[in-house]
Amino acid sequence: MNDNSVFVIFIVFGCMWLLMGVGGVIALMKMDGQEIRFSKTALVVVIPIIVPIIVTLTYAAIRGTF
């Protein structure tokens, strides 16, 4: 078995939990009759969280292949 397979399994399960959480929040908002919208304030909060995660995972994927 590959040494990195444990990390791949961990990342896959983490992504699944993230998607389930987002789906749950959307379902709760739709159940209350609220419309789903994204404001500029939401982007100011989300972008600094998501961009470093994407950059870090991309760097790790590129570094691991060479």
ChimeraX attribute file (.defattr): number of C-alpha atoms within 10 A of each C-alpha:
attribute: neighborCount
match mode: 1-to-1
recipient: residues
	/A:1	5
	/A:2	6
	/A:3	7
	/A:4	9
	/A:5	10
	/A:6	10
	/A:7	11
	/A:8	11
	/A:9	11
	/A:10	11
	/A:11	12
	/A:12	11
	/A:13	12
	/A:14	12
	/A:15	12
	/A:16	12
	/A:17	12
	/A:18	12
	/A:19	12
	/A:20	12
	/A:21	12
	/A:22	12
	/A:23	12
	/A:24	12
	/A:25	12
	/A:26	14
	/A:27	12
	/A:28	12
	/A:29	13
	/A:30	12
	/A:31	10
	/A:32	8
	/A:33	9
	/A:34	10
	/A:35	10
	/A:36	8
	/A:37	6
	/A:38	8
	/A:39	7
	/A:40	8
	/A:41	8
	/A:42	10
	/A:43	11
	/A:44	10
	/A:45	10
	/A:46	11
	/A:47	11
	/A:48	10
	/A:49	11
	/A:50	10
	/A:51	10
	/A:52	11
	/A:53	12
	/A:54	11
	/A:55	11
	/A:56	11
	/A:57	11
	/A:58	12
	/A:59	11
	/A:60	11
	/A:61	11
	/A:62	10
	/A:63	9
	/A:64	9
	/A:65	6
	/A:66	5
